[in-house]
Amino acid sequence: MVFQGSSAAISHTGKVRSNNQDSGYAGSNLFIVADGMGGHAGGDVASSLAIARLTDLDRPFPSTSEAEHALRDALADTATDLIDTVARRPELAGMGTTVSAIIMVDDYAVIGHIGDSRVYLYRDDTLTQITTDHTFVQRLVDSGRITPEEARYHPRRSVLMRVLGDMDPDPEVDTFIMPTQDGDRWLLCSDGLSGVVDDAHTTKALALGMPPARTADALLKQALDGGAPDNVTVVIVDVGGQHPVFIGTPTIVGSASNPTGVVVPPVRAARSPWLHSARQAANEPTHFEPAAEFLEELIEEDRRRARRRRLGWLAALLLVLAAIGVALFAGYNWTQTRYYVGADDDTVVIYRGVQQSIGPISLSSVYEDTGIVLAGLSDFDRQAVETTVSARSLADAEQIVARLRPKAEATG
């Protein structure tokens, strides 16, 4: 049965990249996002090859199991296409692409996924990430080494552990089947969106209930407003909805919409098990599939980085505490150059320091008990002494006491 719903696809180069290596497809039953990698030329070729190979699946399938099997084969064929293309064009060595795809079969979504593009489901006001990123940082999250929030800003968040590339003719692809229902909104996107726009803002855009095209525009605008350091591709699929499209005209966006120079090899009965011999280093080392020993080295490097970060914070804390200590010491020394005249029980006393206290700590101490009895002072002088009389220096304090003494003796 042809899918009944509506969809939209949009792709943008972003604000930093010089070309668009993403590709997207929205058809009648098939919806895809592919994020290419491998340098200025290789990435767009890889994602375009993926779209070209997978579009044969945009047709009604009699069962979900048949659709899942066809999707697996098509993704494996894409890997073989990449290998064969690099064998003919060695300058593209190291290219690869992520793929996240959905085939709608009756009331089910057949999903295929490899890499770090994502599939989300918005249902009942809740956004759920359906696919799992095949990245180094996701393994760190799964093993409890870092939190999901730390993963968003990890310096190796783009290192892929699984990808359709020119090195593995039998890639490990996730495929699964999920029931879907009227009112569901499916979002397929490259990491150019998910890496910039968080789930809360994505949920808010999907919850507005705008048509798929306007929703895709709104999400793209958020990514651009956030800096869009990478290509951004968004495919929105509404199940049912107010204006379902029974036969939609396929929409191709990104590099696949203009695949200049891309030659798609014909379908083969069997996939070749050999790897090509001619090879160059990948042009973009931020996306690749490392060997197992390199993964361990990355984990160890991450531990070292965490230790350096903790030592840095500790050093900064010690510097702050030292600065506070120096400031307190200097402040206390300054208070000990101040004097004032006050009362201690029944006599007049010269104090060194200031009248204030810090909690239970007094900032003054008795410098000299003058022996002048408070009872011998006039009411005015006694009240002034009891509320303390500030002095500019020790000599000034002694002069204040000298003025009080004859008055006390005269009264006595």
N, C-alpha and C positions, 0 to 999 in steps of 0.2 A: 504494500500500500504506500502511495506517495505521502510523504510527511505533510501534515496539516498544521500550519503555523506561519510564522513570519521571521525574517532574519535580516541581518545587515552585516557588512564587513567594511572595515576601514583600516588604513595603514599610513604611517607617517614616518619620515626619516628621523624626526627628533631634532633637537637643537645643537647636537654635537657631531653626530656622524655625517660623513660626506655623501654616503649613499645608503639606500635602503636594502638591507639583506633579509628582511622579513618578507613572508608571503602569507596571504590568507585567501580562503575560499568559502563561499556560502552558496550552496546549490539547493536542489530540491530535497535530498535526503542526506547529503554529506556536508560537513562543516569542518574546516581545518585551519590551524595556525602553525606555521613553520618558521623557526628563527634560525637563519643561516649563520655560519661562522667560517673563518678561514681566510680572512684578509679582504681587501677591496673587491677582488673579483670572485673568489671562491664562495663566499657566503651567499651571494645572490644566486649563483648557479645552483648550489646545493638545495636551497629552499624551493627554487623554481622546478628543479627535477622532482622533488617530493610532491609538489602540487600536480605536476604533469602526470606522474605515475598514479597518484591516488584518485584523480578525478574519474577514472574508469569505474569507481565504486559508487558513483552518484546515480543510483538506480534502486528500485524496490527489491528487497530481498525476501524470499519466502520464509526465512526463519532467522532468529538472532544468532544461532550457532553458525549458520552459513555466512552471515555477515562478518562475524568475528574471525572466522577462518580466512575469509577473503582479505580482511584488513591486515591480519598478521602477514599473509603472503605478500601483499602489496608493500608493506613496510620493509620486509626483507628484500624484495625486488628493488626497492629504492636504494638500499645499501649497496646492492650489486651494481646498480646504475652509477653510483658515485665512484665505486672502484674502477669500473670500466672507463668512465669519463676521465679520471685522473691518469689511467694507463695511456690514453690518447693525448691528454693535455697535462703533462707533468707539472706545469706551472701552477696548477690548482691543488697540488698535494697538500693535505692537511685540512681540506674543507669538510664540512659536516653540517648537519641541521637537526634541530629538535623538531618533533612533530607531536601535536595534540589534535586528535580527530574524533568526531562523533558521526556515526551512521544511525539515523533514526529508522527503526523497524517497528511498525505498529506502535505499541505503547511502551517501547523500550529504547534506551540509548545504548548503542554499542560503542565503547570508548577504547581508543588506542593511544598510547602515550609513551614517549621517550624524551628525556631531556628536562629542561626547566621552564618550558612554556606550561601553561596551566589550564585546567578545566574547573570552573566553579558552577555550582547550582544554587540559584536563589529561589527558595520555596518557603511559603508561610512566614515571610518577613525575616528569614534567616539565610545568610550566605554561608555555604559550605565549600571548602576546597576539596574537590573530588580526587585529583591526581596528586601524587607525591613527587617532589622535585628529585631528580637524579643528580644531585650536586654533592660536593664535598661537605659544605656546611650543613646540609640536611642530615648527612651521616653523623656529624658532630652533635646535632640536635637529637637525633634518634638515640645516640649513645649517652646523652645527658651531659656532654661536655660544655655545651653552650645552650642558651635559651633561644626561643624563636625570635625574640626581639633583638638579641645580639647577632643572630644570623642575618638580619636585614642590613646590618652595617659591617659585616665581617669583610676583611679585604679580599678573601678568596671566595666570595659568595657566587661568583660566576664560573667557578671551576666545575666542569661537568664530569660525572663518573660514567654516564651512559649517554650515547648520542648516535644518530645515524651518520656514519662517516665512511671514509675511504680505507679503513683499516680492518673492519670486521664484517665479513659477509653474512654472519649469523647474529645480528644484534639481539640483545635481551630487551624485549618490548613488553610493557604492561598492557594487557587487554582485559576488559571486564564488561559486564552487562548490568545496567541499572534500569529499574522501572521509572517511567516518567508520566506526568499527568498534566492536564490542562492547567494553565496558569504558571507552570514552571518557566523560569528564565535561565538559560544556559549561557555562560560567558566563557569563551576561549580567548586567551591573550598571551602575548609574548611577555618576557620579563621586563620589557620596556614599560609596561603598565604596572605589573604586580610589584616591581622593584621600587616604584616611585609613589604609587597611590595605595594607601593602606586599606585594609578590609572595611574599616568603618566608613570611609568616603566612597568606596566602591558600592557598599550596601546602600548608602544613601542615594546614589545615582540610580541604581536598579530599582529602588523602592518608589521612585517618582512615577513609574508606570508609563513613561513616555514610549513612543514607538522605538523599535530596535535601532533605527538609524540615528535618531536624536539622542538615544542613550549612549550609543557608541561615540557620537560627537562629544557628549558631556564628559565621558571618561577620558577621551583623548585630550580635551582641553585641560583636565586636571593634571594629566601627565606632563603636558607642555608647561603649565604653570609651575610644576614642580621641577623644571629644568630639563626633563626629557633627555638624559645623557645617552640613551640608546634608541634604536628604532622601536616604534610602538605599533602594535597590530591588535585589533579588537574584532571579534566576531560575536554577535549577540543572536541568540536563537530563542524565540518565544514559542512555547507549545500551545496550540489553540489560539487564544487571544481574541480580541474584538474583530480583527481583520485577517483571518487565516489565509495564507496563500497556498493553494493546492498544487500548483505547478509554478515554481519560481524560476526566473532567469538567473543562471549562475553568475555570481559576482566574484571576480578575481582581483585581488589588491596586492600591492607591494611589488617586489621584483618579479614575481610570476606573471604579472600583468603586462610585462614588457621583457620577456626572456631573450634578449638579443644574444645570438651566438650559442644558445643552449640547444644541443642536439640530444633528444631523448632516445636511448637505445630501445630496440623492439623488445617485446615480451619474450622471455625465454622459457623453455620447458623446464629447465633445471638451472640452478644457480652455480656458478663456478666457485670452487672452494679455494682457489689460489688468490694470493695478494699480489698486487702489482709490484714490480721491482724498482721502477724509477720513483723517487720520492724526494721532496724538499721539506724543510721545516715549515710548520704552520705559521702563517703571518700574524695571527692573533693568539698569543699564548693565554689569554684570559678564558678561553673555552677549549678544553681538550679532555681526553680520556686518559688519565694517568695509570701507570702500572701499579701493582699492589704495593711494591716497596716504596714507591713515591708517595702513596697514600699514608704509609706509616711515617715517612719523613715530614709530610705536611702536618700530621697530627702532632708530632714531636715539636715542629716549629710553632704550632699553635700554642702548645704548652709553654714553650720558651717565651713566646710573646705575652702570654698571660702572666708569667712570672715577672717579666720586665715591667708590665703594666702595674702589677701590685707593688713592685719595688719603687716605681716612679711615684705612685700615690703615697707610699710610706715616706719617701724622701721629701715630697711636697708637704706632707703633714708635719714632719719634724721641723722643716724650715719655718712653717707657720707658727708652730709652738715655740720655736726658738725666738722668732720675731716678737711674739707676744711676751715671752719671758724678758727679753731685753727692754721692751717698752715698759713693762711693769717695774723692772728694776730701776730704770732711769726715772720713771715717775715717782717711785718711792724715795729715791735719793733727793729728788727736787723737794719733796715735802719736808725733808729733814733740814732744809735750809730756811724754813719758815718758823716763826715763833708767834705765840699769843699769850695773853694773861687771862687766867681763869681761876676758878675756885676748886679746892680739893678738901672736901669736908668743911672745916671751919676756918681755913686759911687761904691767903692769896698765893697762887702758884704760877711760875713761868713754865709754859709748855713748849716743847720743840715738836714741830710738825704742823698739821692742819686739823681743823675741827672735825672733818668728815671721817667716816668709817666705811670699810668695804665689808658688809655683812658683820661678822663678829670680830673682824680685824680692825683695830684702832690705828689711825695714821698719826697719832701723837703720843708723846710720853712726857713725864715730869722731868723738867730740866733743873728747876730750883724751887724749893719751898721757901718763900720769903719770910715766913713767920708772922706776917701781918694777919691779925685776927679779923675775920669778916664782920664780927659784931661791933668792932671799933670804927667801921666805915659808916659814912652817911647812907641813908637809904638809896640815894641816887647812885653813889659809887658801888655799893654792895650789889645792886641790881645789874649794873654794867659789867662787874666782874663775873657774876654768876652766869650771864649770857655770853661771856668771853669778849675780850678786847683784842682785836688784831693788831699785830706789830709788823713794821716793815723789816725789822732785823732784831738781833739779840740786844743791841744797844738801845733800840727804840723800846723794846719790852722793859729793859732796866730803867729807862727814863719814866715809863708809865708807873712802875712800882715806886720809884723815887717820889713821884708826885702824890701817891697814895699814902706813903709812910707818915709824913708829918700830919696829915689829916687824921690818921688813925691814932697817932700818939696824942694829938690835941684832944681828941674825943675821949681817949682812955684816961 
